[in-house]
């Protein structure tokens, strides 16, 4: 392979991922599991085809598998090349597969033969990108500071963070995890099934990268595990030791906000299933009473009991004893404005 047809992950990250057409030629399930941010998926072999070639490789060896690969790919080449032709012609195109091997090399050669220029193979493929992510979180930058919002369930911390995101650097952990960070957290989260530890970490890294790793970043005090993913150790430590801001909202605000967020009339069965998972903490009688309230669609009483008897005692254990700042508010807009004021105060010191 000619050296000038290759590039490396550090080069494209330094020059800016947004300055390249980045194409992932792995199968669709590999792409969903995790991929380089901003890349598009144009599979050379789809999941089923990859399985066929992989089985032949194990049973009959590489030569038979390669011949089968060529047989599968050949009729698809015009569409494959056409998909690449639709990319931005002013940018260099970087192609990658799992480890920068046969799939990306074949893709680059096919495209070169078709007269498509400015196309490069990513040396080491996705595995090199993954190594970069692991090293980043394994040696988290010292300069990256965090301001952490604390407050009981229903304080609207996630929405406050989201509303601030166009003005201030934020890390919306629940958005990246596609999970609301509670027993009922996956309810209504369409993309939750596709979340993996790897794409969660990539998503976190990309948020920091887009802000040139310049903070401080506002985030919220979560437990280490959110749904099925875990916050990387050093980032979690930085969050726990960040500047702490305690959010205080009236109970009525929290009840109404929780009902609006979870939309319970559409998810009664799912809520009942989640409720049974915490039955050992609530006790049988209280769980039965809560199920009756759901059946009667008395969401207000249901939410009030859960907040007071289950969530608040849990959350009180994780709130710092002496927070650096406290914010009291009665509306979302008021909270957003007060958090922004605190942020400006912290960053102007």
VMD Tcl script that draws the C-alpha trace (Angstrom):
set ca {
  {0.00 0.00 0.00}
  {1.37 3.42 -0.93}
  {2.16 5.53 2.11}
  {0.55 8.69 0.67}
  {-2.84 6.92 0.53}
  {-2.87 6.60 4.33}
  {-3.47 9.01 7.18}
  {-3.60 8.54 10.95}
  {-6.16 9.32 13.65}
  {-4.04 11.98 15.38}
  {-3.76 13.96 12.12}
  {-7.48 14.08 11.41}
  {-8.35 14.85 15.06}
  {-5.79 17.69 15.14}
  {-6.84 19.14 11.78}
  {-10.52 18.79 12.69}
  {-12.88 15.86 12.09}
  {-15.33 18.27 10.46}
  {-12.78 19.06 7.73}
  {-12.94 15.54 6.28}
  {-15.47 13.20 4.74}
  {-15.08 10.24 7.09}
  {-16.55 6.97 5.84}
  {-16.96 3.80 7.89}
  {-17.06 0.78 5.56}
  {-17.79 -1.70 8.36}
  {-21.17 -3.40 8.66}
  {-24.20 -1.57 10.04}
  {-24.09 -3.26 13.48}
  {-20.38 -2.43 13.90}
  {-21.19 1.20 13.06}
  {-24.07 1.36 15.59}
  {-21.86 -0.16 18.30}
  {-19.49 2.80 17.93}
  {-17.91 4.93 15.21}
  {-15.79 8.02 14.67}
  {-18.04 11.08 15.20}
  {-19.23 12.65 11.96}
  {-18.59 9.52 9.92}
  {-21.17 8.03 7.56}
  {-21.69 4.32 7.11}
  {-21.23 2.90 3.60}
  {-20.70 -0.83 4.28}
  {-18.54 -2.83 1.92}
  {-20.18 -5.95 3.41}
  {-23.38 -5.83 5.43}
  {-23.91 -7.90 8.59}
  {-25.22 -10.96 6.79}
  {-22.53 -10.88 4.08}
  {-19.79 -10.42 6.66}
  {-21.06 -13.46 8.52}
  {-20.95 -15.56 5.33}
  {-17.35 -14.51 4.55}
  {-16.29 -14.98 8.19}
  {-17.70 -18.52 8.31}
  {-15.89 -19.43 5.08}
  {-12.65 -17.98 6.46}
  {-12.87 -20.28 9.51}
  {-13.98 -23.37 7.57}
  {-12.04 -23.14 4.30}
  {-9.35 -20.50 4.77}
  {-8.60 -16.95 3.62}
  {-8.40 -17.61 -0.13}
  {-11.94 -19.06 -0.36}
  {-13.25 -16.30 1.90}
  {-11.67 -13.56 -0.25}
  {-13.10 -15.03 -3.45}
  {-16.54 -15.11 -1.86}
  {-16.06 -11.51 -0.75}
  {-15.25 -10.44 -4.31}
  {-18.31 -12.36 -5.58}
  {-20.58 -10.55 -3.08}
  {-19.05 -7.10 -3.56}
  {-18.78 -7.04 -7.39}
  {-22.47 -6.45 -8.23}
  {-22.69 -3.80 -5.50}
  {-19.67 -1.77 -6.63}
  {-21.54 0.78 -8.83}
  {-23.81 1.72 -5.89}
  {-20.88 1.69 -3.47}
  {-18.88 4.09 -5.69}
  {-21.97 6.27 -6.27}
  {-22.44 6.65 -2.49}
  {-18.86 7.92 -2.20}
  {-19.35 10.30 -5.15}
  {-22.06 12.12 -3.19}
  {-19.51 13.21 -0.53}
  {-18.21 16.79 -0.38}
  {-15.65 16.98 -3.21}
  {-13.76 19.87 -1.60}
  {-12.65 17.73 1.33}
  {-10.30 14.78 1.63}
  {-12.14 11.52 2.26}
  {-10.89 9.15 4.97}
  {-12.02 5.52 4.83}
  {-11.78 3.17 7.78}
  {-12.72 -0.37 8.79}
  {-12.07 -2.33 11.99}
  {-8.25 -2.21 11.99}
  {-7.29 -0.58 8.70}
  {-7.06 -3.89 6.86}
  {-8.69 -5.50 3.87}
  {-12.05 -3.71 3.80}
  {-10.69 -0.17 3.85}
  {-7.77 -1.05 1.56}
  {-10.08 -2.66 -1.00}
  {-12.46 0.31 -0.77}
  {-9.69 2.85 -1.44}
  {-8.40 0.80 -4.40}
  {-11.88 0.43 -5.93}
  {-12.53 4.15 -5.56}
  {-9.14 5.09 -7.03}
  {-9.88 2.87 -10.04}
  {-13.21 4.68 -10.43}
  {-11.36 7.99 -10.62}
  {-12.23 9.31 -7.16}
  {-9.27 11.28 -5.80}
  {-8.25 12.73 -2.42}
  {-9.14 9.47 -0.70}
  {-7.15 7.99 2.18}
  {-7.21 4.89 4.34}
  {-7.12 5.39 8.09}
  {-4.08 3.59 9.45}
  {-5.10 1.18 12.21}
  {-8.81 1.79 11.52}
  {-11.43 2.12 14.23}
  {-9.13 0.36 16.71}
  {-6.71 3.32 16.60}
  {-9.56 5.73 17.27}
  {-10.71 3.58 20.20}
  {-7.14 3.58 21.56}
  {-7.18 7.40 21.43}
  {-10.44 7.50 23.45}
  {-9.11 5.04 26.05}
  {-5.91 7.06 26.48}
  {-7.87 10.31 26.77}
  {-10.08 9.05 29.60}
  {-7.17 7.16 31.17}
  {-5.17 10.38 31.49}
  {-7.94 12.98 31.77}
  {-6.61 16.52 31.09}
  {-5.83 18.43 34.30}
  {-7.04 21.73 32.81}
  {-10.55 20.39 32.22}
  {-12.65 21.75 35.09}
  {-16.23 20.84 35.99}
  {-19.11 22.67 37.69}
  {-21.54 20.09 39.07}
  {-25.25 20.68 39.62}
  {-26.81 18.71 42.49}
  {-30.44 18.53 43.49}
  {-33.22 15.99 44.07}
  {-35.20 14.29 41.30}
  {-37.49 16.65 39.42}
  {-35.27 19.72 39.77}
  {-34.95 19.79 35.95}
  {-31.13 19.68 36.07}
  {-30.87 17.94 32.68}
  {-33.18 20.42 30.96}
  {-31.37 23.36 32.58}
  {-28.09 21.97 31.21}
  {-29.63 21.48 27.75}
  {-31.01 25.06 27.71}
  {-27.55 26.38 28.60}
  {-25.76 24.28 25.97}
  {-25.91 26.93 23.23}
  {-24.19 29.51 25.49}
  {-21.96 27.55 27.89}
  {-19.90 24.32 27.57}
  {-21.96 21.48 29.07}
  {-21.82 17.69 29.45}
  {-25.34 16.30 29.30}
  {-24.65 12.84 30.74}
  {-28.26 11.62 30.53}
  {-28.52 12.66 26.88}
  {-25.36 10.71 26.01}
  {-26.61 7.67 27.95}
  {-30.15 7.95 26.48}
  {-31.33 7.40 30.05}
  {-32.88 9.66 32.67}
  {-30.66 8.30 35.42}
  {-33.39 6.66 37.50}
  {-35.17 3.32 37.93}
  {-37.58 4.52 35.24}
  {-34.82 6.11 33.17}
  {-35.07 4.16 29.93}
  {-38.83 4.74 29.54}
  {-39.52 6.79 26.42}
  {-35.84 6.77 25.35}
  {-35.98 5.63 21.73}
  {-32.23 5.19 21.22}
  {-31.50 3.45 24.53}
  {-31.24 -0.03 22.90}
  {-28.34 1.20 20.72}
  {-26.28 2.67 23.57}
  {-22.98 0.90 24.33}
  {-20.16 1.79 26.71}
  {-17.98 2.59 23.71}
  {-20.38 4.93 21.91}
  {-21.20 6.61 25.26}
  {-17.51 7.37 25.82}
  {-17.09 8.54 22.21}
  {-20.07 10.86 22.58}
  {-18.65 12.33 25.81}
  {-15.24 12.81 24.20}
  {-16.78 14.49 21.13}
  {-18.65 17.00 23.32}
  {-15.36 18.00 24.94}
  {-13.55 17.99 21.58}
  {-16.09 20.33 19.95}
  {-15.39 22.81 22.74}
  {-11.62 22.47 22.22}
  {-11.44 20.86 25.70}
  {-11.91 24.33 27.18}
  {-14.20 24.52 30.19}
  {-15.28 24.70 32.77}
  {-18.10 22.39 31.71}
  {-21.41 22.28 33.55}
  {-22.79 18.81 34.28}
  {-24.92 17.16 36.93}
  {-24.05 14.96 39.87}
  {-24.98 11.47 38.71}
  {-24.19 8.08 40.14}
  {-21.28 6.42 38.32}
  {-23.66 4.17 36.41}
  {-26.39 5.63 34.19}
  {-28.63 2.97 32.71}
  {-26.28 0.42 31.15}
  {-23.16 2.60 30.91}
  {-20.61 3.92 33.40}
  {-18.96 7.33 33.53}
  {-15.18 6.87 32.96}
  {-13.37 6.81 36.31}
  {-11.26 9.96 36.01}
  {-14.13 12.02 34.59}
  {-16.39 10.78 37.40}
  {-13.79 11.80 39.97}
  {-13.54 15.26 38.38}
  {-17.34 15.62 38.48}
  {-17.49 14.62 42.16}
  {-14.71 17.07 43.02}
  {-15.96 19.92 40.83}
  {-17.43 23.23 42.01}
  {-20.75 22.17 43.56}
  {-24.04 23.97 42.96}
  {-27.11 22.82 44.91}
  {-30.41 23.30 43.05}
  {-33.52 23.89 45.18}
  {-37.02 23.85 43.69}
  {-40.43 23.57 45.45}
  {-41.96 20.09 45.68}
  {-44.89 21.10 43.46}
  {-42.49 22.20 40.70}
  {-40.67 18.88 40.98}
  {-43.88 16.82 40.82}
  {-45.16 18.65 37.75}
  {-41.78 18.54 36.02}
  {-41.39 14.78 36.68}
  {-44.86 14.04 35.27}
  {-44.10 16.13 32.17}
  {-40.72 14.42 31.68}
  {-41.93 10.83 32.02}
  {-45.29 11.25 30.28}
  {-46.80 8.42 32.39}
  {-50.16 8.09 30.62}
  {-48.27 6.62 27.63}
  {-46.10 4.22 29.65}
  {-48.19 2.77 32.49}
  {-47.10 -0.86 31.86}
  {-43.42 0.11 31.58}
  {-43.65 2.14 34.80}
  {-45.25 -0.81 36.60}
  {-42.41 -3.09 35.46}
  {-39.81 -0.60 36.72}
  {-41.75 -0.18 39.97}
  {-41.52 -3.92 40.65}
  {-37.74 -3.69 40.40}
  {-37.67 -1.43 43.49}
  {-40.39 -3.32 45.39}
  {-37.82 -4.55 47.94}
  {-37.07 -0.94 48.90}
  {-40.67 0.25 48.97}
  {-42.32 -2.81 50.50}
  {-45.23 -4.81 49.11}
  {-48.04 -2.64 50.50}
  {-46.63 0.65 49.19}
  {-45.85 -0.89 45.77}
  {-49.44 -2.17 45.52}
  {-50.77 1.27 46.49}
  {-48.60 2.95 43.85}
  {-49.86 0.51 41.19}
  {-53.44 1.39 42.15}
  {-52.64 5.09 41.77}
  {-51.27 4.37 38.29}
  {-54.45 2.48 37.37}
  {-56.52 5.46 38.53}
  {-54.16 7.77 36.59}
  {-53.50 9.74 39.77}
  {-50.01 10.60 38.61}
  {-49.67 13.54 40.99}
  {-50.02 11.44 44.18}
  {-47.97 8.61 42.62}
  {-45.09 10.99 41.86}
  {-45.27 12.76 45.23}
  {-44.99 9.46 47.15}
  {-42.07 8.25 44.99}
  {-40.19 11.52 45.35}
  {-40.67 11.78 49.12}
  {-40.29 8.12 50.10}
  {-37.82 6.76 47.56}
  {-35.83 9.34 45.59}
  {-35.24 12.08 48.17}
  {-33.73 9.77 50.84}
  {-31.44 8.29 48.17}
  {-30.40 11.64 46.77}
  {-29.75 13.23 50.15}
  {-26.86 10.80 50.59}
  {-25.08 12.11 47.48}
  {-25.54 15.87 47.97}
  {-22.38 17.61 49.28}
  {-22.66 18.62 52.93}
  {-21.40 22.14 52.18}
  {-22.07 23.04 48.51}
  {-20.11 25.94 47.03}
  {-23.29 27.62 45.73}
  {-27.05 27.26 46.28}
  {-29.74 28.27 43.80}
  {-33.45 28.55 44.68}
  {-35.97 28.90 41.84}
  {-39.63 28.52 40.98}
  {-39.40 28.23 37.20}
  {-37.12 26.77 34.54}
  {-36.20 30.17 33.09}
  {-35.27 31.48 36.52}
  {-33.07 28.42 37.13}
  {-31.30 28.79 33.77}
  {-30.57 32.46 34.41}
  {-29.29 31.83 37.95}
  {-27.01 28.98 36.86}
  {-25.59 31.18 34.10}
  {-24.92 33.94 36.64}
  {-23.11 31.48 38.94}
  {-21.09 30.19 35.96}
  {-19.99 33.71 35.04}
  {-19.08 34.41 38.65}
  {-16.95 31.24 38.87}
  {-15.21 31.79 35.54}
  {-14.43 35.46 36.17}
  {-12.37 34.65 39.29}
}
mol new
graphics top color blue
foreach p $ca { graphics top sphere $p radius 0.5 }
foreach p [lrange $ca 0 end-1] q [lrange $ca 1 end] { graphics top cylinder $p $q radius 0.2 }
display resetview
